[in-house]
Amino acid sequence: MNTNTVSQLLAKDQFGQEIEINGWVRTFRAKRFIALNDGSTINNIQCVVDFENTDEDTLKRITTGAAVHIKGELVESQGKGQKVEIAVKSIEILGDSDPETYPIQPKKHSFEFLRENAHLRTRTSTFSAIMRLRSSLSFAVHKYFNENGFYYMHTPIITGSDAEGAGEMFRVTNLDAKNPPLTEEGKVDFKEDFFGSETNLTVSGQLEAETYAMSLGKVYTFGPTFRAENSNTSRHLSEFWMIEPEVAFMDLAGNMDLAEDFMKSVINYILENNREDLEFLETRLLDEEKTKPQAERSEMSLIEKLKFVVDNNFKRVSYTEAIDILRNSKPNKKKKFNYIIEEWGADLQSEHERFLVEKHFKCPVILFDYPANIKAFYMRLNEDGKTVRAMDILFPGIGEIVGGAQREERLEVLKEKMAALDMPEEELWWYLDLRKYGTAVHSGFGLGFERLVMFATGMTNIRDVIPYPRTPQNAEF
């Protein structure tokens, strides 16, 4: 007999059927009722034990967290909440669980406590729902690009280039930390290192993806990236995953079209395929909202926010227009913003981005044509000489979620921008070669996957949407 999953059994109404199932005990009450979960669904299935025909030693070992194998009959549930349950005929305890020390008890735990027990936190309903949604979103990403003619490429994790130009990178070396080889000037001689030069963990696969786009046309990379940024905030990780498509012969307008269609597609996928998990997380959020002051409560529920993205056209607004709107807004004039907008050139904060989405336009927003001095060197300079063809997508509750641009395809302009930033040409000679041999308009964008999972689940701390968060002073598990 094949074993069933909880999700399969809850969808059946073939009463009288003999079944087998494996899972973990969530609760066991009155020496009779087991709430069993196997990770296939947010819901548990009730298993009713015939305690009169079950030995006392077995009953004692049925504790929260124990893994069990059950044989029984699928019957109509006598209680409320689900239509089926299992009348247990035999139960095998596969693994004991010490009720005195098992951390995940059937009660509410703080997220901080669960992070300290990250190896077990997916035994809770909240984190099992989050990780199923993360898996579905990952599948939806690959599905979208595969159906739209993109090729998936694996960009290097070890690199000699800094795509962002920020310098906050983790060094990769096998040199002796206590006694490294030195040059005549007394500096570390990286020519003696494993790769013969200074190398780091990547912060982005974009530059390498551009090289493939200029031969394969449409590519994307979806992989781990790393930042040695000492930021202990709810929005920063030292290791995270990035989705980065790059497309040849596509300008900024096409890039905005692609990003909007992509975001709507992946969010619509989970609305169609993860409804139970979303409804559970929405209920959790609504309960949490009740504890907040009225002014701090969200105006939209979780599913409403997701539909807000899927059902609305994204409003396209230039950075210059956005600055004028913000400068003349009531929160700015009454100094309610934490960062007051006074002049063109300001780097927008989350509070400004959310105002544009939630209060002013009441739809997702794409800002474009940003000041060149607050954006990366590889973005195409506009004819005004002061803005670049960059774009950011802004969502409710989170602000910026996607950042992209039309890339600078003109060799001399790119060289001038690199020189202004003291970036040696020899370090990116291969990137400059793209502008020498068959250069063409091309564009792309980047989406931090964990930022997407945060939006889709309603979680407010990025450490709760990745299996094992890597942050300053923390690389446990």
TORKOL-4160 file (C-alpha; in steps of 0.2 Angstrom, whole numbers, padded with zeros to 4 digits, m for minus):
477
<pt num="1" X="0000" Y="0000" Z="0000"/>
<pt num="2" X="0007" Y="0017" Z="m0005"/>
<pt num="3" X="0008" Y="0030" Z="0009"/>
<pt num="4" X="m0003" Y="0046" Z="0007"/>
<pt num="5" X="0001" Y="0064" Z="0011"/>
<pt num="6" X="m0010" Y="0074" Z="0023"/>
<pt num="7" X="m0015" Y="0086" Z="0008"/>
<pt num="8" X="m0021" Y="0071" Z="m0002"/>
<pt num="9" X="m0031" Y="0064" Z="0012"/>
<pt num="10" X="m0039" Y="0080" Z="0016"/>
<pt num="11" X="m0045" Y="0082" Z="m0002"/>
<pt num="12" X="m0053" Y="0065" Z="m0002"/>
<pt num="13" X="m0070" Y="0059" Z="0004"/>
<pt num="14" X="m0069" Y="0041" Z="0000"/>
<pt num="15" X="m0074" Y="0035" Z="0017"/>
<pt num="16" X="m0069" Y="0017" Z="0022"/>
<pt num="17" X="m0053" Y="0017" Z="0012"/>
<pt num="18" X="m0038" Y="0009" Z="0020"/>
<pt num="19" X="m0023" Y="0021" Z="0021"/>
<pt num="20" X="m0006" Y="0023" Z="0027"/>
<pt num="21" X="0002" Y="0039" Z="0032"/>
<pt num="22" X="0019" Y="0046" Z="0039"/>
<pt num="23" X="0020" Y="0063" Z="0049"/>
<pt num="24" X="0025" Y="0072" Z="0064"/>
<pt num="25" X="0014" Y="0074" Z="0079"/>
<pt num="26" X="0008" Y="0092" Z="0082"/>
<pt num="27" X="m0002" Y="0088" Z="0097"/>
<pt num="28" X="m0009" Y="0073" Z="0106"/>
<pt num="29" X="m0024" Y="0076" Z="0118"/>
<pt num="30" X="m0034" Y="0065" Z="0129"/>
<pt num="31" X="m0024" Y="0050" Z="0125"/>
<pt num="32" X="m0034" Y="0049" Z="0109"/>
<pt num="33" X="m0033" Y="0063" Z="0096"/>
<pt num="34" X="m0017" Y="0066" Z="0086"/>
<pt num="35" X="m0015" Y="0081" Z="0076"/>
<pt num="36" X="m0003" Y="0075" Z="0062"/>
<pt num="37" X="0006" Y="0086" Z="0049"/>
<pt num="38" X="0019" Y="0080" Z="0036"/>
<pt num="39" X="0023" Y="0097" Z="0028"/>
<pt num="40" X="0012" Y="0095" Z="0013"/>
<pt num="41" X="m0001" Y="0107" Z="0019"/>
<pt num="42" X="m0004" Y="0120" Z="0032"/>
<pt num="43" X="m0018" Y="0109" Z="0039"/>
<pt num="44" X="m0016" Y="0094" Z="0051"/>
<pt num="45" X="m0027" Y="0078" Z="0049"/>
<pt num="46" X="m0034" Y="0071" Z="0065"/>
<pt num="47" X="m0030" Y="0053" Z="0069"/>
<pt num="48" X="m0041" Y="0045" Z="0082"/>
<pt num="49" X="m0032" Y="0032" Z="0092"/>
<pt num="50" X="m0041" Y="0017" Z="0100"/>
<pt num="51" X="m0032" Y="0019" Z="0117"/>
<pt num="52" X="m0041" Y="0003" Z="0124"/>
<pt num="53" X="m0032" Y="m0007" Z="0111"/>
<pt num="54" X="m0015" Y="0002" Z="0112"/>
<pt num="55" X="m0002" Y="m0002" Z="0125"/>
<pt num="56" X="0002" Y="0011" Z="0138"/>
<pt num="57" X="0021" Y="0012" Z="0132"/>
<pt num="58" X="0016" Y="0017" Z="0115"/>
<pt num="59" X="0003" Y="0030" Z="0121"/>
<pt num="60" X="0017" Y="0038" Z="0132"/>
<pt num="61" X="0029" Y="0039" Z="0117"/>
<pt num="62" X="0016" Y="0049" Z="0106"/>
<pt num="63" X="0022" Y="0066" Z="0110"/>
<pt num="64" X="0023" Y="0083" Z="0101"/>
<pt num="65" X="0037" Y="0082" Z="0088"/>
<pt num="66" X="0037" Y="0063" Z="0087"/>
<pt num="67" X="0038" Y="0055" Z="0069"/>
<pt num="68" X="0025" Y="0041" Z="0067"/>
<pt num="69" X="0019" Y="0029" Z="0054"/>
<pt num="70" X="0000" Y="0026" Z="0055"/>
<pt num="71" X="m0011" Y="0013" Z="0046"/>
<pt num="72" X="m0030" Y="0016" Z="0047"/>
<pt num="73" X="m0046" Y="0019" Z="0039"/>
<pt num="74" X="m0052" Y="0036" Z="0032"/>
<pt num="75" X="m0068" Y="0040" Z="0040"/>
<pt num="76" X="m0080" Y="0055" Z="0041"/>
<pt num="77" X="m0075" Y="0067" Z="0054"/>
<pt num="78" X="m0086" Y="0068" Z="0070"/>
<pt num="79" X="m0079" Y="0085" Z="0074"/>
<pt num="80" X="m0079" Y="0102" Z="0066"/>
<pt num="81" X="m0065" Y="0110" Z="0055"/>
<pt num="82" X="m0062" Y="0095" Z="0043"/>
<pt num="83" X="m0073" Y="0083" Z="0034"/>
<pt num="84" X="m0061" Y="0067" Z="0036"/>
<pt num="85" X="m0051" Y="0059" Z="0049"/>
<pt num="86" X="m0041" Y="0043" Z="0052"/>
<pt num="87" X="m0047" Y="0029" Z="0063"/>
<pt num="88" X="m0030" Y="0022" Z="0068"/>
<pt num="89" X="m0028" Y="0003" Z="0067"/>
<pt num="90" X="m0009" Y="0003" Z="0071"/>
<pt num="91" X="0004" Y="0016" Z="0075"/>
<pt num="92" X="0023" Y="0015" Z="0074"/>
<pt num="93" X="0033" Y="0027" Z="0083"/>
<pt num="94" X="0048" Y="0031" Z="0071"/>
<pt num="95" X="0057" Y="0043" Z="0082"/>
<pt num="96" X="0054" Y="0048" Z="0100"/>
<pt num="97" X="0053" Y="0066" Z="0105"/>
<pt num="98" X="0057" Y="0071" Z="0123"/>
<pt num="99" X="0042" Y="0082" Z="0129"/>
<pt num="100" X="0053" Y="0091" Z="0142"/>
<pt num="101" X="0066" Y="0097" Z="0130"/>
<pt num="102" X="0058" Y="0098" Z="0113"/>
<pt num="103" X="0058" Y="0117" Z="0109"/>
<pt num="104" X="0043" Y="0118" Z="0097"/>
<pt num="105" X="0029" Y="0116" Z="0109"/>
<pt num="106" X="0010" Y="0119" Z="0104"/>
<pt num="107" X="0010" Y="0137" Z="0110"/>
<pt num="108" X="0015" Y="0154" Z="0103"/>
<pt num="109" X="0034" Y="0157" Z="0101"/>
<pt num="110" X="0043" Y="0173" Z="0097"/>
<pt num="111" X="0051" Y="0174" Z="0080"/>
<pt num="112" X="0068" Y="0178" Z="0089"/>
<pt num="113" X="0066" Y="0161" Z="0098"/>
<pt num="114" X="0062" Y="0152" Z="0082"/>
<pt num="115" X="0077" Y="0160" Z="0074"/>
<pt num="116" X="0088" Y="0152" Z="0087"/>
<pt num="117" X="0080" Y="0135" Z="0083"/>
<pt num="118" X="0080" Y="0138" Z="0064"/>
<pt num="119" X="0083" Y="0119" Z="0061"/>
<pt num="120" X="0065" Y="0116" Z="0069"/>
<pt num="121" X="0055" Y="0131" Z="0065"/>
<pt num="122" X="0047" Y="0124" Z="0050"/>
<pt num="123" X="0038" Y="0112" Z="0061"/>
<pt num="124" X="0027" Y="0128" Z="0065"/>
<pt num="125" X="0012" Y="0132" Z="0054"/>
<pt num="126" X="0019" Y="0150" Z="0051"/>
<pt num="127" X="0036" Y="0144" Z="0044"/>
<pt num="128" X="0030" Y="0129" Z="0035"/>
<pt num="129" X="0018" Y="0141" Z="0026"/>
<pt num="130" X="0032" Y="0153" Z="0022"/>
<pt num="131" X="0044" Y="0140" Z="0015"/>
<pt num="132" X="0031" Y="0132" Z="0004"/>
<pt num="133" X="0027" Y="0150" Z="m0003"/>
<pt num="134" X="0046" Y="0152" Z="m0005"/>
<pt num="135" X="0047" Y="0136" Z="m0015"/>
<pt num="136" X="0032" Y="0141" Z="m0026"/>
<pt num="137" X="0039" Y="0158" Z="m0030"/>
<pt num="138" X="0055" Y="0150" Z="m0035"/>
<pt num="139" X="0046" Y="0138" Z="m0046"/>
<pt num="140" X="0036" Y="0153" Z="m0053"/>
<pt num="141" X="0052" Y="0162" Z="m0057"/>
<pt num="142" X="0059" Y="0148" Z="m0068"/>
<pt num="143" X="0042" Y="0145" Z="m0076"/>
<pt num="144" X="0040" Y="0163" Z="m0081"/>
<pt num="145" X="0057" Y="0164" Z="m0089"/>
<pt num="146" X="0056" Y="0147" Z="m0097"/>
<pt num="147" X="0039" Y="0151" Z="m0105"/>
<pt num="148" X="0046" Y="0168" Z="m0112"/>
<pt num="149" X="0061" Y="0162" Z="m0121"/>
<pt num="150" X="0075" Y="0165" Z="m0108"/>
<pt num="151" X="0090" Y="0154" Z="m0105"/>
<pt num="152" X="0095" Y="0151" Z="m0087"/>
<pt num="153" X="0114" Y="0154" Z="m0084"/>
<pt num="154" X="0124" Y="0151" Z="m0068"/>
<pt num="155" X="0135" Y="0166" Z="m0065"/>
<pt num="156" X="0151" Y="0164" Z="m0055"/>
<pt num="157" X="0150" Y="0165" Z="m0036"/>
<pt num="158" X="0169" Y="0169" Z="m0035"/>
<pt num="159" X="0173" Y="0184" Z="m0044"/>
<pt num="160" X="0186" Y="0198" Z="m0046"/>
<pt num="161" X="0174" Y="0212" Z="m0050"/>
<pt num="162" X="0163" Y="0222" Z="m0040"/>
<pt num="163" X="0147" Y="0225" Z="m0049"/>
<pt num="164" X="0140" Y="0238" Z="m0037"/>
<pt num="165" X="0156" Y="0247" Z="m0035"/>
<pt num="166" X="0152" Y="0248" Z="m0016"/>
<pt num="167" X="0167" Y="0238" Z="m0010"/>
<pt num="168" X="0158" Y="0228" Z="0003"/>
<pt num="169" X="0163" Y="0211" Z="m0002"/>
<pt num="170" X="0168" Y="0195" Z="0006"/>
<pt num="171" X="0186" Y="0190" Z="0001"/>
<pt num="172" X="0190" Y="0173" Z="m0005"/>
<pt num="173" X="0208" Y="0167" Z="m0001"/>
<pt num="174" X="0219" Y="0153" Z="0004"/>
<pt num="175" X="0233" Y="0163" Z="0009"/>
<pt num="176" X="0240" Y="0161" Z="0027"/>
<pt num="177" X="0230" Y="0173" Z="0037"/>
<pt num="178" X="0244" Y="0175" Z="0050"/>
<pt num="179" X="0259" Y="0176" Z="0038"/>
<pt num="180" X="0253" Y="0181" Z="0020"/>
<pt num="181" X="0266" Y="0184" Z="0006"/>
<pt num="182" X="0270" Y="0203" Z="0004"/>
<pt num="183" X="0275" Y="0214" Z="m0010"/>
<pt num="184" X="0290" Y="0225" Z="m0009"/>
<pt num="185" X="0278" Y="0239" Z="m0004"/>
<pt num="186" X="0273" Y="0228" Z="0011"/>
<pt num="187" X="0255" Y="0224" Z="0004"/>
<pt num="188" X="0247" Y="0207" Z="0003"/>
<pt num="189" X="0254" Y="0199" Z="m0013"/>
<pt num="190" X="0238" Y="0192" Z="m0021"/>
<pt num="191" X="0248" Y="0185" Z="m0036"/>
<pt num="192" X="0253" Y="0171" Z="m0024"/>
<pt num="193" X="0234" Y="0168" Z="m0020"/>
<pt num="194" X="0225" Y="0153" Z="m0027"/>
<pt num="195" X="0217" Y="0163" Z="m0041"/>
<pt num="196" X="0233" Y="0174" Z="m0044"/>
<pt num="197" X="0223" Y="0190" Z="m0040"/>
<pt num="198" X="0211" Y="0197" Z="m0027"/>
<pt num="199" X="0194" Y="0188" Z="m0027"/>
<pt num="200" X="0178" Y="0190" Z="m0018"/>
<pt num="201" X="0161" Y="0182" Z="m0016"/>
<pt num="202" X="0149" Y="0190" Z="m0029"/>
<pt num="203" X="0137" Y="0204" Z="m0025"/>
<pt num="204" X="0128" Y="0202" Z="m0042"/>
<pt num="205" X="0128" Y="0191" Z="m0057"/>
<pt num="206" X="0123" Y="0206" Z="m0068"/>
<pt num="207" X="0139" Y="0210" Z="m0077"/>
<pt num="208" X="0142" Y="0191" Z="m0082"/>
<pt num="209" X="0124" Y="0190" Z="m0087"/>
<pt num="210" X="0126" Y="0204" Z="m0099"/>
<pt num="211" X="0139" Y="0195" Z="m0108"/>
<pt num="212" X="0128" Y="0180" Z="m0112"/>
<pt num="213" X="0113" Y="0192" Z="m0116"/>
<pt num="214" X="0124" Y="0199" Z="m0130"/>
<pt num="215" X="0125" Y="0182" Z="m0138"/>
<pt num="216" X="0110" Y="0172" Z="m0132"/>
<pt num="217" X="0098" Y="0187" Z="m0133"/>
<pt num="218" X="0088" Y="0184" Z="m0117"/>
<pt num="219" X="0095" Y="0176" Z="m0101"/>
<pt num="220" X="0093" Y="0176" Z="m0082"/>
<pt num="221" X="0102" Y="0171" Z="m0067"/>
<pt num="222" X="0095" Y="0166" Z="m0051"/>
<pt num="223" X="0107" Y="0162" Z="m0037"/>
<pt num="224" X="0116" Y="0167" Z="m0021"/>
<pt num="225" X="0124" Y="0184" Z="m0018"/>
<pt num="226" X="0134" Y="0191" Z="m0004"/>
<pt num="227" X="0137" Y="0208" Z="0005"/>
<pt num="228" X="0149" Y="0211" Z="0018"/>
<pt num="229" X="0138" Y="0226" Z="0024"/>
<pt num="230" X="0138" Y="0227" Z="0043"/>
<pt num="231" X="0119" Y="0231" Z="0044"/>
<pt num="232" X="0109" Y="0222" Z="0058"/>
<pt num="233" X="0092" Y="0228" Z="0052"/>
<pt num="234" X="0076" Y="0219" Z="0047"/>
<pt num="235" X="0080" Y="0222" Z="0029"/>
<pt num="236" X="0098" Y="0216" Z="0027"/>
<pt num="237" X="0106" Y="0199" Z="0025"/>
<pt num="238" X="0124" Y="0195" Z="0021"/>
<pt num="239" X="0119" Y="0180" Z="0010"/>
<pt num="240" X="0103" Y="0182" Z="m0001"/>
<pt num="241" X="0097" Y="0176" Z="m0018"/>
<pt num="242" X="0095" Y="0187" Z="m0033"/>
<pt num="243" X="0085" Y="0186" Z="m0049"/>
<pt num="244" X="0093" Y="0195" Z="m0063"/>
<pt num="245" X="0087" Y="0195" Z="m0081"/>
<pt num="246" X="0096" Y="0203" Z="m0095"/>
<pt num="247" X="0090" Y="0206" Z="m0113"/>
<pt num="248" X="0098" Y="0212" Z="m0129"/>
<pt num="249" X="0090" Y="0224" Z="m0140"/>
<pt num="250" X="0078" Y="0230" Z="m0126"/>
<pt num="251" X="0077" Y="0248" Z="m0120"/>
<pt num="252" X="0071" Y="0255" Z="m0104"/>
<pt num="253" X="0052" Y="0255" Z="m0109"/>
<pt num="254" X="0054" Y="0237" Z="m0114"/>
<pt num="255" X="0063" Y="0233" Z="m0097"/>
<pt num="256" X="0048" Y="0241" Z="m0088"/>
<pt num="257" X="0036" Y="0231" Z="m0098"/>
<pt num="258" X="0046" Y="0215" Z="m0094"/>
<pt num="259" X="0047" Y="0218" Z="m0075"/>
<pt num="260" X="0029" Y="0222" Z="m0073"/>
<pt num="261" X="0023" Y="0207" Z="m0082"/>
<pt num="262" X="0035" Y="0196" Z="m0072"/>
<pt num="263" X="0030" Y="0203" Z="m0055"/>
<pt num="264" X="0012" Y="0200" Z="m0059"/>
<pt num="265" X="0015" Y="0183" Z="m0066"/>
<pt num="266" X="0024" Y="0176" Z="m0051"/>
<pt num="267" X="0012" Y="0184" Z="m0038"/>
<pt num="268" X="m0003" Y="0177" Z="m0048"/>
<pt num="269" X="0005" Y="0160" Z="m0047"/>
<pt num="270" X="0004" Y="0159" Z="m0028"/>
<pt num="271" X="m0013" Y="0167" Z="m0028"/>
<pt num="272" X="m0019" Y="0152" Z="m0038"/>
<pt num="273" X="m0008" Y="0138" Z="m0030"/>
<pt num="274" X="m0005" Y="0143" Z="m0012"/>
<pt num="275" X="m0022" Y="0149" Z="m0006"/>
<pt num="276" X="m0022" Y="0140" Z="0010"/>
<pt num="277" X="m0005" Y="0146" Z="0015"/>
<pt num="278" X="m0009" Y="0164" Z="0011"/>
<pt num="279" X="m0025" Y="0163" Z="0020"/>
<pt num="280" X="m0017" Y="0157" Z="0036"/>
<pt num="281" X="m0003" Y="0170" Z="0035"/>
<pt num="282" X="m0017" Y="0184" Z="0032"/>
<pt num="283" X="m0026" Y="0178" Z="0047"/>
<pt num="284" X="m0010" Y="0179" Z="0057"/>
<pt num="285" X="m0006" Y="0196" Z="0051"/>
<pt num="286" X="m0024" Y="0202" Z="0055"/>
<pt num="287" X="m0022" Y="0196" Z="0073"/>
<pt num="288" X="m0005" Y="0205" Z="0074"/>
<pt num="289" X="m0013" Y="0221" Z="0067"/>
<pt num="290" X="m0026" Y="0222" Z="0081"/>
<pt num="291" X="m0012" Y="0224" Z="0094"/>
<pt num="292" X="m0005" Y="0240" Z="0085"/>
<pt num="293" X="m0011" Y="0258" Z="0086"/>
<pt num="294" X="m0024" Y="0262" Z="0073"/>
<pt num="295" X="m0012" Y="0274" Z="0064"/>
<pt num="296" X="0001" Y="0260" Z="0062"/>
<pt num="297" X="m0011" Y="0247" Z="0055"/>
<pt num="298" X="m0010" Y="0242" Z="0037"/>
<pt num="299" X="m0025" Y="0248" Z="0025"/>
<pt num="300" X="m0024" Y="0232" Z="0015"/>
<pt num="301" X="m0024" Y="0213" Z="0020"/>
<pt num="302" X="m0011" Y="0202" Z="0014"/>
<pt num="303" X="m0021" Y="0195" Z="m0001"/>
<pt num="304" X="m0028" Y="0212" Z="m0005"/>
<pt num="305" X="m0010" Y="0218" Z="m0007"/>
<pt num="306" X="m0006" Y="0204" Z="m0019"/>
<pt num="307" X="m0021" Y="0207" Z="m0029"/>
<pt num="308" X="m0017" Y="0226" Z="m0029"/>
<pt num="309" X="m0001" Y="0222" Z="m0038"/>
<pt num="310" X="m0009" Y="0209" Z="m0050"/>
<pt num="311" X="m0025" Y="0219" Z="m0054"/>
<pt num="312" X="m0018" Y="0237" Z="m0057"/>
<pt num="313" X="m0007" Y="0244" Z="m0071"/>
<pt num="314" X="0009" Y="0250" Z="m0064"/>
<pt num="315" X="0010" Y="0269" Z="m0065"/>
<pt num="316" X="0026" Y="0276" Z="m0073"/>
<pt num="317" X="0033" Y="0292" Z="m0066"/>
<pt num="318" X="0049" Y="0301" Z="m0069"/>
<pt num="319" X="0060" Y="0304" Z="m0054"/>
<pt num="320" X="0059" Y="0323" Z="m0057"/>
<pt num="321" X="0039" Y="0322" Z="m0056"/>
<pt num="322" X="0040" Y="0311" Z="m0041"/>
<pt num="323" X="0051" Y="0324" Z="m0032"/>
<pt num="324" X="0039" Y="0338" Z="m0036"/>
<pt num="325" X="0025" Y="0327" Z="m0029"/>
<pt num="326" X="0034" Y="0323" Z="m0013"/>
<pt num="327" X="0041" Y="0341" Z="m0011"/>
<pt num="328" X="0023" Y="0348" Z="m0011"/>
<pt num="329" X="0015" Y="0334" Z="m0001"/>
<pt num="330" X="0007" Y="0337" Z="0016"/>
<pt num="331" X="0018" Y="0325" Z="0025"/>
<pt num="332" X="0033" Y="0334" Z="0018"/>
<pt num="333" X="0026" Y="0352" Z="0021"/>
<pt num="334" X="0021" Y="0347" Z="0039"/>
<pt num="335" X="0038" Y="0338" Z="0042"/>
<pt num="336" X="0029" Y="0322" Z="0045"/>
<pt num="337" X="0042" Y="0313" Z="0034"/>
<pt num="338" X="0058" Y="0307" Z="0044"/>
<pt num="339" X="0068" Y="0313" Z="0028"/>
<pt num="340" X="0062" Y="0329" Z="0022"/>
<pt num="341" X="0062" Y="0332" Z="0003"/>
<pt num="342" X="0070" Y="0349" Z="m0001"/>
<pt num="343" X="0078" Y="0348" Z="m0018"/>
<pt num="344" X="0080" Y="0337" Z="m0034"/>
<pt num="345" X="0094" Y="0324" Z="m0032"/>
<pt num="346" X="0088" Y="0317" Z="m0015"/>
<pt num="347" X="0089" Y="0298" Z="m0013"/>
<pt num="348" X="0072" Y="0292" Z="m0009"/>
<pt num="349" X="0068" Y="0283" Z="0006"/>
<pt num="350" X="0055" Y="0269" Z="0009"/>
<pt num="351" X="0043" Y="0282" Z="0017"/>
<pt num="352" X="0043" Y="0292" Z="0001"/>
<pt num="353" X="0041" Y="0277" Z="m0010"/>
<pt num="354" X="0026" Y="0270" Z="0000"/>
<pt num="355" X="0018" Y="0288" Z="0000"/>
<pt num="356" X="0018" Y="0288" Z="m0019"/>
<pt num="357" X="0011" Y="0270" Z="m0020"/>
<pt num="358" X="m0001" Y="0270" Z="m0006"/>
<pt num="359" X="m0007" Y="0288" Z="m0004"/>
<pt num="360" X="m0004" Y="0297" Z="m0020"/>
<pt num="361" X="m0006" Y="0286" Z="m0035"/>
<pt num="362" X="m0014" Y="0271" Z="m0026"/>
<pt num="363" X="m0006" Y="0258" Z="m0037"/>
<pt num="364" X="0011" Y="0251" Z="m0040"/>
<pt num="365" X="0023" Y="0264" Z="m0047"/>
<pt num="366" X="0038" Y="0263" Z="m0058"/>
<pt num="367" X="0050" Y="0277" Z="m0056"/>
<pt num="368" X="0063" Y="0281" Z="m0070"/>
<pt num="369" X="0076" Y="0293" Z="m0075"/>
<pt num="370" X="0086" Y="0295" Z="m0059"/>
<pt num="371" X="0100" Y="0307" Z="m0055"/>
<pt num="372" X="0116" Y="0299" Z="m0062"/>
<pt num="373" X="0126" Y="0302" Z="m0046"/>
<pt num="374" X="0115" Y="0291" Z="m0035"/>
<pt num="375" X="0115" Y="0276" Z="m0047"/>
<pt num="376" X="0128" Y="0263" Z="m0053"/>
<pt num="377" X="0141" Y="0267" Z="m0067"/>
<pt num="378" X="0134" Y="0254" Z="m0080"/>
<pt num="379" X="0117" Y="0263" Z="m0082"/>
<pt num="380" X="0115" Y="0273" Z="m0098"/>
<pt num="381" X="0117" Y="0292" Z="m0097"/>
<pt num="382" X="0102" Y="0302" Z="m0104"/>
<pt num="383" X="0105" Y="0316" Z="m0116"/>
<pt num="384" X="0102" Y="0329" Z="m0102"/>
<pt num="385" X="0119" Y="0323" Z="m0095"/>
<pt num="386" X="0112" Y="0322" Z="m0077"/>
<pt num="387" X="0100" Y="0307" Z="m0077"/>
<pt num="388" X="0102" Y="0289" Z="m0081"/>
<pt num="389" X="0089" Y="0277" Z="m0089"/>
<pt num="390" X="0086" Y="0268" Z="m0072"/>
<pt num="391" X="0070" Y="0262" Z="m0065"/>
<pt num="392" X="0063" Y="0256" Z="m0048"/>
<pt num="393" X="0047" Y="0247" Z="m0045"/>
<pt num="394" X="0038" Y="0252" Z="m0029"/>
<pt num="395" X="0025" Y="0241" Z="m0020"/>
<pt num="396" X="0014" Y="0244" Z="m0005"/>
<pt num="397" X="0020" Y="0241" Z="0012"/>
<pt num="398" X="0038" Y="0239" Z="0006"/>
<pt num="399" X="0043" Y="0252" Z="m0006"/>
<pt num="400" X="0056" Y="0248" Z="m0019"/>
<pt num="401" X="0057" Y="0229" Z="m0023"/>
<pt num="402" X="0064" Y="0229" Z="m0041"/>
<pt num="403" X="0079" Y="0240" Z="m0048"/>
<pt num="404" X="0084" Y="0240" Z="m0066"/>
<pt num="405" X="0091" Y="0250" Z="m0080"/>
<pt num="406" X="0095" Y="0251" Z="m0098"/>
<pt num="407" X="0114" Y="0248" Z="m0099"/>
<pt num="408" X="0127" Y="0260" Z="m0106"/>
<pt num="409" X="0131" Y="0252" Z="m0122"/>
<pt num="410" X="0143" Y="0267" Z="m0128"/>
<pt num="411" X="0161" Y="0263" Z="m0126"/>
<pt num="412" X="0168" Y="0280" Z="m0123"/>
<pt num="413" X="0154" Y="0286" Z="m0112"/>
<pt num="414" X="0156" Y="0270" Z="m0101"/>
<pt num="415" X="0175" Y="0273" Z="m0100"/>
<pt num="416" X="0172" Y="0291" Z="m0095"/>
<pt num="417" X="0160" Y="0285" Z="m0081"/>
<pt num="418" X="0173" Y="0272" Z="m0075"/>
<pt num="419" X="0187" Y="0285" Z="m0075"/>
<pt num="420" X="0176" Y="0297" Z="m0064"/>
<pt num="421" X="0174" Y="0283" Z="m0051"/>
<pt num="422" X="0193" Y="0278" Z="m0052"/>
<pt num="423" X="0188" Y="0261" Z="m0059"/>
<pt num="424" X="0203" Y="0253" Z="m0068"/>
<pt num="425" X="0198" Y="0248" Z="m0086"/>
<pt num="426" X="0210" Y="0233" Z="m0085"/>
<pt num="427" X="0198" Y="0225" Z="m0071"/>
<pt num="428" X="0183" Y="0225" Z="m0082"/>
<pt num="429" X="0192" Y="0224" Z="m0099"/>
<pt num="430" X="0180" Y="0210" Z="m0104"/>
<pt num="431" X="0165" Y="0221" Z="m0100"/>
<pt num="432" X="0171" Y="0235" Z="m0111"/>
<pt num="433" X="0174" Y="0222" Z="m0125"/>
<pt num="434" X="0155" Y="0220" Z="m0126"/>
<pt num="435" X="0155" Y="0239" Z="m0131"/>
<pt num="436" X="0168" Y="0236" Z="m0144"/>
<pt num="437" X="0161" Y="0220" Z="m0153"/>
<pt num="438" X="0143" Y="0221" Z="m0159"/>
<pt num="439" X="0137" Y="0233" Z="m0146"/>
<pt num="440" X="0118" Y="0235" Z="m0145"/>
<pt num="441" X="0105" Y="0243" Z="m0133"/>
<pt num="442" X="0102" Y="0231" Z="m0119"/>
<pt num="443" X="0093" Y="0231" Z="m0102"/>
<pt num="444" X="0089" Y="0221" Z="m0086"/>
<pt num="445" X="0084" Y="0222" Z="m0068"/>
<pt num="446" X="0087" Y="0214" Z="m0052"/>
<pt num="447" X="0075" Y="0207" Z="m0039"/>
<pt num="448" X="0081" Y="0202" Z="m0022"/>
<pt num="449" X="0071" Y="0186" Z="m0019"/>
<pt num="450" X="0070" Y="0187" Z="m0001"/>
<pt num="451" X="0062" Y="0204" Z="m0003"/>
<pt num="452" X="0049" Y="0196" Z="m0014"/>
<pt num="453" X="0046" Y="0182" Z="m0001"/>
<pt num="454" X="0043" Y="0196" Z="0012"/>
<pt num="455" X="0030" Y="0205" Z="0002"/>
<pt num="456" X="0021" Y="0188" Z="m0003"/>
<pt num="457" X="0021" Y="0182" Z="0015"/>
<pt num="458" X="0018" Y="0198" Z="0025"/>
<pt num="459" X="0034" Y="0195" Z="0035"/>
<pt num="460" X="0042" Y="0210" Z="0042"/>
<pt num="461" X="0060" Y="0203" Z="0045"/>
<pt num="462" X="0070" Y="0196" Z="0031"/>
<pt num="463" X="0078" Y="0184" Z="0042"/>
<pt num="464" X="0061" Y="0175" Z="0043"/>
<pt num="465" X="0060" Y="0171" Z="0024"/>
<pt num="466" X="0076" Y="0162" Z="0021"/>
<pt num="467" X="0080" Y="0145" Z="0029"/>
<pt num="468" X="0096" Y="0150" Z="0038"/>
<pt num="469" X="0099" Y="0168" Z="0039"/>
<pt num="470" X="0117" Y="0175" Z="0038"/>
<pt num="471" X="0119" Y="0191" Z="0046"/>
<pt num="472" X="0134" Y="0200" Z="0056"/>
<pt num="473" X="0140" Y="0189" Z="0070"/>
<pt num="474" X="0129" Y="0175" Z="0065"/>
<pt num="475" X="0133" Y="0160" Z="0054"/>
<pt num="476" X="0125" Y="0147" Z="0064"/>
<pt num="477" X="0118" Y="0131" Z="0057"/>
